């Protein structure tokens, strides 16, 4: 399979490293609202139709 040359410019997934850093800061007592991966850890507002 031949892939486009510009695919070589793609980096690795950084969401997990950002989450790890946020969890470190949270463990140090910094309040966090996690919005990067998975479901939010707070109630979300109802949407209007």
mmCIF entry with sequence, helices, sheets and N, C-alpha, C, O atoms, coordinates in Angstrom:
data_MODEL
# 
_entry.id   MODEL 
# 
_entity.id                         1 
_entity.type                       polymer 
_entity.pdbx_number_of_molecules   1 
# 
_entity_poly.entity_id                      1 
_entity_poly.type                           'polypeptide(L)' 
_entity_poly.nstd_linkage                   no 
_entity_poly.nstd_monomer                   no 
_entity_poly.pdbx_seq_one_letter_code       
;(UNK)(UNK)(UNK)(UNK)(UNK)(UNK)(UNK)(UNK)(UNK)(UNK)(UNK)(UNK)(UNK)(UNK)(UNK)(UNK)
(UNK)(UNK)(UNK)(UNK)(UNK)(UNK)(UNK)(UNK)(UNK)(UNK)(UNK)(UNK)(UNK)(UNK)(UNK)(UNK)
(UNK)(UNK)(UNK)(UNK)(UNK)(UNK)(UNK)(UNK)(UNK)(UNK)(UNK)(UNK)(UNK)(UNK)(UNK)(UNK)
(UNK)
;
_entity_poly.pdbx_seq_one_letter_code_can   XXXXXXXXXXXXXXXXXXXXXXXXXXXXXXXXXXXXXXXXXXXXXXXXX 
_entity_poly.pdbx_strand_id                 A 
# 
loop_
_entity_poly_seq.entity_id 
_entity_poly_seq.num 
_entity_poly_seq.mon_id 
_entity_poly_seq.hetero 
1 1  UNK n 
1 2  UNK n 
1 3  UNK n 
1 4  UNK n 
1 5  UNK n 
1 6  UNK n 
1 7  UNK n 
1 8  UNK n 
1 9  UNK n 
1 10 UNK n 
1 11 UNK n 
1 12 UNK n 
1 13 UNK n 
1 14 UNK n 
1 15 UNK n 
1 16 UNK n 
1 17 UNK n 
1 18 UNK n 
1 19 UNK n 
1 20 UNK n 
1 21 UNK n 
1 22 UNK n 
1 23 UNK n 
1 24 UNK n 
1 25 UNK n 
1 26 UNK n 
1 27 UNK n 
1 28 UNK n 
1 29 UNK n 
1 30 UNK n 
1 31 UNK n 
1 32 UNK n 
1 33 UNK n 
1 34 UNK n 
1 35 UNK n 
1 36 UNK n 
1 37 UNK n 
1 38 UNK n 
1 39 UNK n 
1 40 UNK n 
1 41 UNK n 
1 42 UNK n 
1 43 UNK n 
1 44 UNK n 
1 45 UNK n 
1 46 UNK n 
1 47 UNK n 
1 48 UNK n 
1 49 UNK n 
# 
_struct_asym.id          A 
_struct_asym.entity_id   1 
# 
loop_
_struct_conf.conf_type_id 
_struct_conf.id 
_struct_conf.pdbx_PDB_helix_id 
_struct_conf.beg_label_comp_id 
_struct_conf.beg_label_asym_id 
_struct_conf.beg_label_seq_id 
_struct_conf.pdbx_beg_PDB_ins_code 
_struct_conf.end_label_comp_id 
_struct_conf.end_label_asym_id 
_struct_conf.end_label_seq_id 
_struct_conf.pdbx_end_PDB_ins_code 
_struct_conf.beg_auth_comp_id 
_struct_conf.beg_auth_asym_id 
_struct_conf.beg_auth_seq_id 
_struct_conf.end_auth_comp_id 
_struct_conf.end_auth_asym_id 
_struct_conf.end_auth_seq_id 
_struct_conf.pdbx_PDB_helix_class 
_struct_conf.details 
_struct_conf.pdbx_PDB_helix_length 
HELX_P HELX_P1 AA1 UNK A 5  ? UNK A 9  ? UNK A 5  UNK A 9  5 ? 5  
HELX_P HELX_P2 AA2 UNK A 15 ? UNK A 27 ? UNK A 15 UNK A 27 1 ? 13 
# 
_struct_conf_type.id          HELX_P 
_struct_conf_type.criteria    ? 
_struct_conf_type.reference   ? 
# 
loop_
_atom_site.group_PDB 
_atom_site.id 
_atom_site.type_symbol 
_atom_site.label_atom_id 
_atom_site.label_alt_id 
_atom_site.label_comp_id 
_atom_site.label_asym_id 
_atom_site.label_entity_id 
_atom_site.label_seq_id 
_atom_site.pdbx_PDB_ins_code 
_atom_site.Cartn_x 
_atom_site.Cartn_y 
_atom_site.Cartn_z 
_atom_site.occupancy 
_atom_site.B_iso_or_equiv 
_atom_site.pdbx_formal_charge 
_atom_site.auth_seq_id 
_atom_site.auth_comp_id 
_atom_site.auth_asym_id 
_atom_site.auth_atom_id 
_atom_site.pdbx_PDB_model_num 
ATOM 1   N N  . UNK A 1 1  ? 0.851   -1.171 0.000  1.00 0.00 ? 1  UNK A N  1 
ATOM 2   C CA . UNK A 1 1  ? 0.000   0.000  0.000  1.00 0.00 ? 1  UNK A CA 1 
ATOM 3   C C  . UNK A 1 1  ? 0.897   1.235  0.000  1.00 0.00 ? 1  UNK A C  1 
ATOM 4   O O  . UNK A 1 1  ? 1.860   1.321  0.763  1.00 0.00 ? 1  UNK A O  1 
ATOM 5   N N  . UNK A 1 2  ? 0.573   2.167  -0.848 1.00 0.00 ? 2  UNK A N  1 
ATOM 6   C CA . UNK A 1 2  ? 1.344   3.406  -0.926 1.00 0.00 ? 2  UNK A CA 1 
ATOM 7   C C  . UNK A 1 2  ? 0.592   4.500  -0.161 1.00 0.00 ? 2  UNK A C  1 
ATOM 8   O O  . UNK A 1 2  ? -0.586  4.747  -0.416 1.00 0.00 ? 2  UNK A O  1 
ATOM 9   N N  . UNK A 1 3  ? 1.280   5.147  0.771  1.00 0.00 ? 3  UNK A N  1 
ATOM 10  C CA . UNK A 1 3  ? 0.676   6.205  1.586  1.00 0.00 ? 3  UNK A CA 1 
ATOM 11  C C  . UNK A 1 3  ? 1.221   7.563  1.169  1.00 0.00 ? 3  UNK A C  1 
ATOM 12  O O  . UNK A 1 3  ? 2.318   7.663  0.621  1.00 0.00 ? 3  UNK A O  1 
ATOM 13  N N  . UNK A 1 4  ? 0.455   8.587  1.431  1.00 0.00 ? 4  UNK A N  1 
ATOM 14  C CA . UNK A 1 4  ? 0.875   9.950  1.105  1.00 0.00 ? 4  UNK A CA 1 
ATOM 15  C C  . UNK A 1 4  ? 2.127   10.332 1.892  1.00 0.00 ? 4  UNK A C  1 
ATOM 16  O O  . UNK A 1 4  ? 2.260   9.981  3.064  1.00 0.00 ? 4  UNK A O  1 
ATOM 17  N N  . UNK A 1 5  ? 3.021   11.034 1.259  1.00 0.00 ? 5  UNK A N  1 
ATOM 18  C CA . UNK A 1 5  ? 4.293   11.450 1.871  1.00 0.00 ? 5  UNK A CA 1 
ATOM 19  C C  . UNK A 1 5  ? 4.060   12.297 3.125  1.00 0.00 ? 5  UNK A C  1 
ATOM 20  O O  . UNK A 1 5  ? 4.818   12.186 4.089  1.00 0.00 ? 5  UNK A O  1 
ATOM 21  N N  . UNK A 1 6  ? 3.024   13.142 3.127  1.00 0.00 ? 6  UNK A N  1 
ATOM 22  C CA . UNK A 1 6  ? 2.803   14.037 4.270  1.00 0.00 ? 6  UNK A CA 1 
ATOM 23  C C  . UNK A 1 6  ? 2.361   13.295 5.539  1.00 0.00 ? 6  UNK A C  1 
ATOM 24  O O  . UNK A 1 6  ? 2.331   13.898 6.612  1.00 0.00 ? 6  UNK A O  1 
ATOM 25  N N  . UNK A 1 7  ? 2.020   12.014 5.447  1.00 0.00 ? 7  UNK A N  1 
ATOM 26  C CA . UNK A 1 7  ? 1.684   11.245 6.644  1.00 0.00 ? 7  UNK A CA 1 
ATOM 27  C C  . UNK A 1 7  ? 2.899   11.096 7.562  1.00 0.00 ? 7  UNK A C  1 
ATOM 28  O O  . UNK A 1 7  ? 2.746   10.855 8.760  1.00 0.00 ? 7  UNK A O  1 
ATOM 29  N N  . UNK A 1 8  ? 4.093   11.238 7.009  1.00 0.00 ? 8  UNK A N  1 
ATOM 30  C CA . UNK A 1 8  ? 5.303   11.174 7.819  1.00 0.00 ? 8  UNK A CA 1 
ATOM 31  C C  . UNK A 1 8  ? 5.385   12.338 8.807  1.00 0.00 ? 8  UNK A C  1 
ATOM 32  O O  . UNK A 1 8  ? 6.121   12.258 9.791  1.00 0.00 ? 8  UNK A O  1 
ATOM 33  N N  . UNK A 1 9  ? 4.649   13.404 8.561  1.00 0.00 ? 9  UNK A N  1 
ATOM 34  C CA . UNK A 1 9  ? 4.672   14.586 9.424  1.00 0.00 ? 9  UNK A CA 1 
ATOM 35  C C  . UNK A 1 9  ? 3.792   14.443 10.663 1.00 0.00 ? 9  UNK A C  1 
ATOM 36  O O  . UNK A 1 9  ? 3.878   15.253 11.587 1.00 0.00 ? 9  UNK A O  1 
ATOM 37  N N  . UNK A 1 10 ? 2.954   13.421 10.683 1.00 0.00 ? 10 UNK A N  1 
ATOM 38  C CA . UNK A 1 10 ? 2.069   13.231 11.833 1.00 0.00 ? 10 UNK A CA 1 
ATOM 39  C C  . UNK A 1 10 ? 2.879   12.819 13.062 1.00 0.00 ? 10 UNK A C  1 
ATOM 40  O O  . UNK A 1 10 ? 3.784   11.990 12.969 1.00 0.00 ? 10 UNK A O  1 
ATOM 41  N N  . UNK A 1 11 ? 2.551   13.392 14.188 1.00 0.00 ? 11 UNK A N  1 
ATOM 42  C CA . UNK A 1 11 ? 3.209   13.031 15.444 1.00 0.00 ? 11 UNK A CA 1 
ATOM 43  C C  . UNK A 1 11 ? 2.441   11.934 16.158 1.00 0.00 ? 11 UNK A C  1 
ATOM 44  O O  . UNK A 1 11 ? 1.505   11.350 15.611 1.00 0.00 ? 11 UNK A O  1 
ATOM 45  N N  . UNK A 1 12 ? 2.847   11.668 17.377 1.00 0.00 ? 12 UNK A N  1 
ATOM 46  C CA . UNK A 1 12 ? 2.155   10.663 18.171 1.00 0.00 ? 12 UNK A CA 1 
ATOM 47  C C  . UNK A 1 12 ? 0.995   11.300 18.925 1.00 0.00 ? 12 UNK A C  1 
ATOM 48  O O  . UNK A 1 12 ? 0.931   12.524 19.047 1.00 0.00 ? 12 UNK A O  1 
ATOM 49  N N  . UNK A 1 13 ? 0.092   10.491 19.425 1.00 0.00 ? 13 UNK A N  1 
ATOM 50  C CA . UNK A 1 13 ? -1.054  10.960 20.198 1.00 0.00 ? 13 UNK A CA 1 
ATOM 51  C C  . UNK A 1 13 ? -0.562  11.572 21.503 1.00 0.00 ? 13 UNK A C  1 
ATOM 52  O O  . UNK A 1 13 ? 0.178   10.928 22.247 1.00 0.00 ? 13 UNK A O  1 
ATOM 53  N N  . UNK A 1 14 ? -0.963  12.807 21.789 1.00 0.00 ? 14 UNK A N  1 
ATOM 54  C CA . UNK A 1 14 ? -0.497  13.491 22.997 1.00 0.00 ? 14 UNK A CA 1 
ATOM 55  C C  . UNK A 1 14 ? -1.558  13.584 24.086 1.00 0.00 ? 14 UNK A C  1 
ATOM 56  O O  . UNK A 1 14 ? -1.265  14.031 25.195 1.00 0.00 ? 14 UNK A O  1 
ATOM 57  N N  . UNK A 1 15 ? -2.785  13.170 23.788 1.00 0.00 ? 15 UNK A N  1 
ATOM 58  C CA . UNK A 1 15 ? -3.864  13.311 24.769 1.00 0.00 ? 15 UNK A CA 1 
ATOM 59  C C  . UNK A 1 15 ? -3.544  12.576 26.065 1.00 0.00 ? 15 UNK A C  1 
ATOM 60  O O  . UNK A 1 15 ? -3.855  13.070 27.148 1.00 0.00 ? 15 UNK A O  1 
ATOM 61  N N  . UNK A 1 16 ? -2.932  11.409 25.966 1.00 0.00 ? 16 UNK A N  1 
ATOM 62  C CA . UNK A 1 16 ? -2.640  10.639 27.175 1.00 0.00 ? 16 UNK A CA 1 
ATOM 63  C C  . UNK A 1 16 ? -1.532  11.284 27.998 1.00 0.00 ? 16 UNK A C  1 
ATOM 64  O O  . UNK A 1 16 ? -1.567  11.216 29.227 1.00 0.00 ? 16 UNK A O  1 
ATOM 65  N N  . UNK A 1 17 ? -0.553  11.906 27.353 1.00 0.00 ? 17 UNK A N  1 
ATOM 66  C CA . UNK A 1 17 ? 0.502   12.578 28.120 1.00 0.00 ? 17 UNK A CA 1 
ATOM 67  C C  . UNK A 1 17 ? -0.044  13.842 28.783 1.00 0.00 ? 17 UNK A C  1 
ATOM 68  O O  . UNK A 1 17 ? 0.368   14.189 29.890 1.00 0.00 ? 17 UNK A O  1 
ATOM 69  N N  . UNK A 1 18 ? -0.957  14.523 28.118 1.00 0.00 ? 18 UNK A N  1 
ATOM 70  C CA . UNK A 1 18 ? -1.594  15.706 28.722 1.00 0.00 ? 18 UNK A CA 1 
ATOM 71  C C  . UNK A 1 18 ? -2.429  15.281 29.923 1.00 0.00 ? 18 UNK A C  1 
ATOM 72  O O  . UNK A 1 18 ? -2.405  15.947 30.958 1.00 0.00 ? 18 UNK A O  1 
ATOM 73  N N  . UNK A 1 19 ? -3.165  14.184 29.798 1.00 0.00 ? 19 UNK A N  1 
ATOM 74  C CA . UNK A 1 19 ? -3.969  13.677 30.907 1.00 0.00 ? 19 UNK A CA 1 
ATOM 75  C C  . UNK A 1 19 ? -3.078  13.301 32.091 1.00 0.00 ? 19 UNK A C  1 
ATOM 76  O O  . UNK A 1 19 ? -3.424  13.590 33.236 1.00 0.00 ? 19 UNK A O  1 
ATOM 77  N N  . UNK A 1 20 ? -1.945  12.666 31.832 1.00 0.00 ? 20 UNK A N  1 
ATOM 78  C CA . UNK A 1 20 ? -1.022  12.285 32.906 1.00 0.00 ? 20 UNK A CA 1 
ATOM 79  C C  . UNK A 1 20 ? -0.502  13.520 33.631 1.00 0.00 ? 20 UNK A C  1 
ATOM 80  O O  . UNK A 1 20 ? -0.404  13.521 34.858 1.00 0.00 ? 20 UNK A O  1 
ATOM 81  N N  . UNK A 1 21 ? -0.169  14.561 32.892 1.00 0.00 ? 21 UNK A N  1 
ATOM 82  C CA . UNK A 1 21 ? 0.319   15.807 33.506 1.00 0.00 ? 21 UNK A CA 1 
ATOM 83  C C  . UNK A 1 21 ? -0.790  16.464 34.329 1.00 0.00 ? 21 UNK A C  1 
ATOM 84  O O  . UNK A 1 21 ? -0.529  16.968 35.421 1.00 0.00 ? 21 UNK A O  1 
ATOM 85  N N  . UNK A 1 22 ? -2.023  16.465 33.820 1.00 0.00 ? 22 UNK A N  1 
ATOM 86  C CA . UNK A 1 22 ? -3.150  17.041 34.563 1.00 0.00 ? 22 UNK A CA 1 
ATOM 87  C C  . UNK A 1 22 ? -3.386  16.277 35.856 1.00 0.00 ? 22 UNK A C  1 
ATOM 88  O O  . UNK A 1 22 ? -3.676  16.882 36.888 1.00 0.00 ? 22 UNK A O  1 
ATOM 89  N N  . UNK A 1 23 ? -3.266  14.956 35.812 1.00 0.00 ? 23 UNK A N  1 
ATOM 90  C CA . UNK A 1 23 ? -3.459  14.156 37.025 1.00 0.00 ? 23 UNK A CA 1 
ATOM 91  C C  . UNK A 1 23 ? -2.364  14.434 38.051 1.00 0.00 ? 23 UNK A C  1 
ATOM 92  O O  . UNK A 1 23 ? -2.633  14.424 39.252 1.00 0.00 ? 23 UNK A O  1 
ATOM 93  N N  . UNK A 1 24 ? -1.137  14.681 37.598 1.00 0.00 ? 24 UNK A N  1 
ATOM 94  C CA . UNK A 1 24 ? -0.047  15.058 38.518 1.00 0.00 ? 24 UNK A CA 1 
ATOM 95  C C  . UNK A 1 24 ? -0.370  16.378 39.212 1.00 0.00 ? 24 UNK A C  1 
ATOM 96  O O  . UNK A 1 24 ? -0.227  16.503 40.428 1.00 0.00 ? 24 UNK A O  1 
ATOM 97  N N  . UNK A 1 25 ? -0.808  17.362 38.424 1.00 0.00 ? 25 UNK A N  1 
ATOM 98  C CA . UNK A 1 25 ? -1.158  18.661 39.001 1.00 0.00 ? 25 UNK A CA 1 
ATOM 99  C C  . UNK A 1 25 ? -2.329  18.536 39.968 1.00 0.00 ? 25 UNK A C  1 
ATOM 100 O O  . UNK A 1 25 ? -2.350  19.187 41.012 1.00 0.00 ? 25 UNK A O  1 
ATOM 101 N N  . UNK A 1 26 ? -3.294  17.705 39.622 1.00 0.00 ? 26 UNK A N  1 
ATOM 102 C CA . UNK A 1 26 ? -4.444  17.483 40.484 1.00 0.00 ? 26 UNK A CA 1 
ATOM 103 C C  . UNK A 1 26 ? -4.013  16.839 41.803 1.00 0.00 ? 26 UNK A C  1 
ATOM 104 O O  . UNK A 1 26 ? -4.532  17.187 42.864 1.00 0.00 ? 26 UNK A O  1 
ATOM 105 N N  . UNK A 1 27 ? -3.071  15.905 41.740 1.00 0.00 ? 27 UNK A N  1 
ATOM 106 C CA . UNK A 1 27 ? -2.566  15.238 42.937 1.00 0.00 ? 27 UNK A CA 1 
ATOM 107 C C  . UNK A 1 27 ? -1.837  16.220 43.854 1.00 0.00 ? 27 UNK A C  1 
ATOM 108 O O  . UNK A 1 27 ? -1.727  15.987 45.058 1.00 0.00 ? 27 UNK A O  1 
ATOM 109 N N  . UNK A 1 28 ? -1.342  17.318 43.282 1.00 0.00 ? 28 UNK A N  1 
ATOM 110 C CA . UNK A 1 28 ? -0.670  18.349 44.068 1.00 0.00 ? 28 UNK A CA 1 
ATOM 111 C C  . UNK A 1 28 ? -1.657  19.350 44.663 1.00 0.00 ? 28 UNK A C  1 
ATOM 112 O O  . UNK A 1 28 ? -1.249  20.321 45.300 1.00 0.00 ? 28 UNK A O  1 
ATOM 113 N N  . UNK A 1 29 ? -2.955  19.116 44.455 1.00 0.00 ? 29 UNK A N  1 
ATOM 114 C CA . UNK A 1 29 ? -3.974  19.968 45.059 1.00 0.00 ? 29 UNK A CA 1 
ATOM 115 C C  . UNK A 1 29 ? -4.584  20.987 44.119 1.00 0.00 ? 29 UNK A C  1 
ATOM 116 O O  . UNK A 1 29 ? -5.398  21.804 44.548 1.00 0.00 ? 29 UNK A O  1 
ATOM 117 N N  . UNK A 1 30 ? -4.212  20.961 42.850 1.00 0.00 ? 30 UNK A N  1 
ATOM 118 C CA . UNK A 1 30 ? -4.788  21.894 41.882 1.00 0.00 ? 30 UNK A CA 1 
ATOM 119 C C  . UNK A 1 30 ? -6.122  21.343 41.388 1.00 0.00 ? 30 UNK A C  1 
ATOM 120 O O  . UNK A 1 30 ? -6.171  20.213 40.900 1.00 0.00 ? 30 UNK A O  1 
ATOM 121 N N  . UNK A 1 31 ? -7.215  22.119 41.503 1.00 0.00 ? 31 UNK A N  1 
ATOM 122 C CA . UNK A 1 31 ? -8.503  21.621 41.033 1.00 0.00 ? 31 UNK A CA 1 
ATOM 123 C C  . UNK A 1 31 ? -8.511  21.485 39.507 1.00 0.00 ? 31 UNK A C  1 
ATOM 124 O O  . UNK A 1 31 ? -7.979  22.340 38.800 1.00 0.00 ? 31 UNK A O  1 
ATOM 125 N N  . UNK A 1 32 ? -9.108  20.420 39.014 1.00 0.00 ? 32 UNK A N  1 
ATOM 126 C CA . UNK A 1 32 ? -9.140  20.150 37.575 1.00 0.00 ? 32 UNK A CA 1 
ATOM 127 C C  . UNK A 1 32 ? -10.534 19.757 37.135 1.00 0.00 ? 32 UNK A C  1 
ATOM 128 O O  . UNK A 1 32 ? -11.266 19.101 37.877 1.00 0.00 ? 32 UNK A O  1 
ATOM 129 N N  . UNK A 1 33 ? -10.897 20.154 35.945 1.00 0.00 ? 33 UNK A N  1 
ATOM 130 C CA . UNK A 1 33 ? -12.063 19.630 35.249 1.00 0.00 ? 33 UNK A CA 1 
ATOM 131 C C  . UNK A 1 33 ? -11.500 18.932 34.028 1.00 0.00 ? 33 UNK A C  1 
ATOM 132 O O  . UNK A 1 33 ? -10.976 19.586 33.125 1.00 0.00 ? 33 UNK A O  1 
ATOM 133 N N  . UNK A 1 34 ? -11.601 17.622 33.990 1.00 0.00 ? 34 UNK A N  1 
ATOM 134 C CA . UNK A 1 34 ? -11.028 16.842 32.896 1.00 0.00 ? 34 UNK A CA 1 
ATOM 135 C C  . UNK A 1 34 ? -11.966 16.886 31.693 1.00 0.00 ? 34 UNK A C  1 
ATOM 136 O O  . UNK A 1 34 ? -13.106 16.428 31.769 1.00 0.00 ? 34 UNK A O  1 
ATOM 137 N N  . UNK A 1 35 ? -11.483 17.432 30.596 1.00 0.00 ? 35 UNK A N  1 
ATOM 138 C CA . UNK A 1 35 ? -12.298 17.541 29.390 1.00 0.00 ? 35 UNK A CA 1 
ATOM 139 C C  . UNK A 1 35 ? -11.604 16.896 28.192 1.00 0.00 ? 35 UNK A C  1 
ATOM 140 O O  . UNK A 1 35 ? -12.082 17.022 27.065 1.00 0.00 ? 35 UNK A O  1 
ATOM 141 N N  . UNK A 1 36 ? -10.499 16.218 28.417 1.00 0.00 ? 36 UNK A N  1 
ATOM 142 C CA . UNK A 1 36 ? -9.733  15.691 27.299 1.00 0.00 ? 36 UNK A CA 1 
ATOM 143 C C  . UNK A 1 36 ? -10.148 14.325 26.822 1.00 0.00 ? 36 UNK A C  1 
ATOM 144 O O  . UNK A 1 36 ? -10.264 14.112 25.615 1.00 0.00 ? 36 UNK A O  1 
ATOM 145 N N  . UNK A 1 37 ? -10.377 13.390 27.721 1.00 0.00 ? 37 UNK A N  1 
ATOM 146 C CA . UNK A 1 37 ? -10.662 12.013 27.339 1.00 0.00 ? 37 UNK A CA 1 
ATOM 147 C C  . UNK A 1 37 ? -11.893 11.516 28.073 1.00 0.00 ? 37 UNK A C  1 
ATOM 148 O O  . UNK A 1 37 ? -12.095 11.829 29.247 1.00 0.00 ? 37 UNK A O  1 
ATOM 149 N N  . UNK A 1 38 ? -12.705 10.749 27.387 1.00 0.00 ? 38 UNK A N  1 
ATOM 150 C CA . UNK A 1 38 ? -13.845 10.130 28.042 1.00 0.00 ? 38 UNK A CA 1 
ATOM 151 C C  . UNK A 1 38 ? -14.981 11.089 28.313 1.00 0.00 ? 38 UNK A C  1 
ATOM 152 O O  . UNK A 1 38 ? -15.113 12.123 27.658 1.00 0.00 ? 38 UNK A O  1 
ATOM 153 N N  . UNK A 1 39 ? -15.793 10.735 29.278 1.00 0.00 ? 39 UNK A N  1 
ATOM 154 C CA . UNK A 1 39 ? -16.959 11.529 29.641 1.00 0.00 ? 39 UNK A CA 1 
ATOM 155 C C  . UNK A 1 39 ? -16.567 12.619 30.636 1.00 0.00 ? 39 UNK A C  1 
ATOM 156 O O  . UNK A 1 39 ? -15.626 12.429 31.406 1.00 0.00 ? 39 UNK A O  1 
ATOM 157 N N  . UNK A 1 40 ? -17.273 13.766 30.638 1.00 0.00 ? 40 UNK A N  1 
ATOM 158 C CA . UNK A 1 40 ? -16.977 14.814 31.623 1.00 0.00 ? 40 UNK A CA 1 
ATOM 159 C C  . UNK A 1 40 ? -17.283 14.327 33.038 1.00 0.00 ? 40 UNK A C  1 
ATOM 160 O O  . UNK A 1 40 ? -18.153 13.479 33.237 1.00 0.00 ? 40 UNK A O  1 
ATOM 161 N N  . UNK A 1 41 ? -16.567 14.865 34.008 1.00 0.00 ? 41 UNK A N  1 
ATOM 162 C CA . UNK A 1 41 ? -16.787 14.468 35.399 1.00 0.00 ? 41 UNK A CA 1 
ATOM 163 C C  . UNK A 1 41 ? -17.692 15.460 36.128 1.00 0.00 ? 41 UNK A C  1 
ATOM 164 O O  . UNK A 1 41 ? -17.589 15.636 37.342 1.00 0.00 ? 41 UNK A O  1 
ATOM 165 N N  . UNK A 1 42 ? -18.586 16.107 35.365 1.00 0.00 ? 42 UNK A N  1 
ATOM 166 C CA . UNK A 1 42 ? -19.545 17.052 35.929 1.00 0.00 ? 42 UNK A CA 1 
ATOM 167 C C  . UNK A 1 42 ? -20.822 16.996 35.085 1.00 0.00 ? 42 UNK A C  1 
ATOM 168 O O  . UNK A 1 42 ? -20.811 16.531 33.946 1.00 0.00 ? 42 UNK A O  1 
ATOM 169 N N  . UNK A 1 43 ? -21.910 17.476 35.665 1.00 0.00 ? 43 UNK A N  1 
ATOM 170 C CA . UNK A 1 43 ? -23.185 17.502 34.940 1.00 0.00 ? 43 UNK A CA 1 
ATOM 171 C C  . UNK A 1 43 ? -23.094 18.522 33.804 1.00 0.00 ? 43 UNK A C  1 
ATOM 172 O O  . UNK A 1 43 ? -22.637 19.647 34.010 1.00 0.00 ? 43 UNK A O  1 
ATOM 173 N N  . UNK A 1 44 ? -23.520 18.135 32.631 1.00 0.00 ? 44 UNK A N  1 
ATOM 174 C CA . UNK A 1 44 ? -23.512 19.054 31.495 1.00 0.00 ? 44 UNK A CA 1 
ATOM 175 C C  . UNK A 1 44 ? -24.902 19.663 31.319 1.00 0.00 ? 44 UNK A C  1 
ATOM 176 O O  . UNK A 1 44 ? -25.901 19.032 31.664 1.00 0.00 ? 44 UNK A O  1 
ATOM 177 N N  . UNK A 1 45 ? -24.973 20.881 30.787 1.00 0.00 ? 45 UNK A N  1 
ATOM 178 C CA . UNK A 1 45 ? -26.284 21.519 30.614 1.00 0.00 ? 45 UNK A CA 1 
ATOM 179 C C  . UNK A 1 45 ? -27.108 20.798 29.550 1.00 0.00 ? 45 UNK A C  1 
ATOM 180 O O  . UNK A 1 45 ? -26.566 20.212 28.612 1.00 0.00 ? 45 UNK A O  1 
ATOM 181 N N  . UNK A 1 46 ? -28.426 20.854 29.718 1.00 0.00 ? 46 UNK A N  1 
ATOM 182 C CA . UNK A 1 46 ? -29.317 20.280 28.719 1.00 0.00 ? 46 UNK A CA 1 
ATOM 183 C C  . UNK A 1 46 ? -29.241 21.149 27.456 1.00 0.00 ? 46 UNK A C  1 
ATOM 184 O O  . UNK A 1 46 ? -29.098 22.369 27.536 1.00 0.00 ? 46 UNK A O  1 
ATOM 185 N N  . UNK A 1 47 ? -29.338 20.498 26.292 1.00 0.00 ? 47 UNK A N  1 
ATOM 186 C CA . UNK A 1 47 ? -29.298 21.234 25.035 1.00 0.00 ? 47 UNK A CA 1 
ATOM 187 C C  . UNK A 1 47 ? -30.707 21.600 24.603 1.00 0.00 ? 47 UNK A C  1 
ATOM 188 O O  . UNK A 1 47 ? -31.671 20.910 24.934 1.00 0.00 ? 47 UNK A O  1 
ATOM 189 N N  . UNK A 1 48 ? -30.813 22.676 23.871 1.00 0.00 ? 48 UNK A N  1 
ATOM 190 C CA . UNK A 1 48 ? -32.110 23.107 23.332 1.00 0.00 ? 48 UNK A CA 1 
ATOM 191 C C  . UNK A 1 48 ? -32.299 22.470 21.974 1.00 0.00 ? 48 UNK A C  1 
ATOM 192 O O  . UNK A 1 48 ? -31.340 22.292 21.223 1.00 0.00 ? 48 UNK A O  1 
ATOM 193 N N  . UNK A 1 49 ? -33.529 22.127 21.659 1.00 0.00 ? 49 UNK A N  1 
ATOM 194 C CA . UNK A 1 49 ? -33.836 21.541 20.334 1.00 0.00 ? 49 UNK A CA 1 
ATOM 195 C C  . UNK A 1 49 ? -34.219 22.599 19.351 1.00 0.00 ? 49 UNK A C  1 
ATOM 196 O O  . UNK A 1 49 ? -34.508 22.291 18.195 1.00 0.00 ? 49 UNK A O  1 
# 
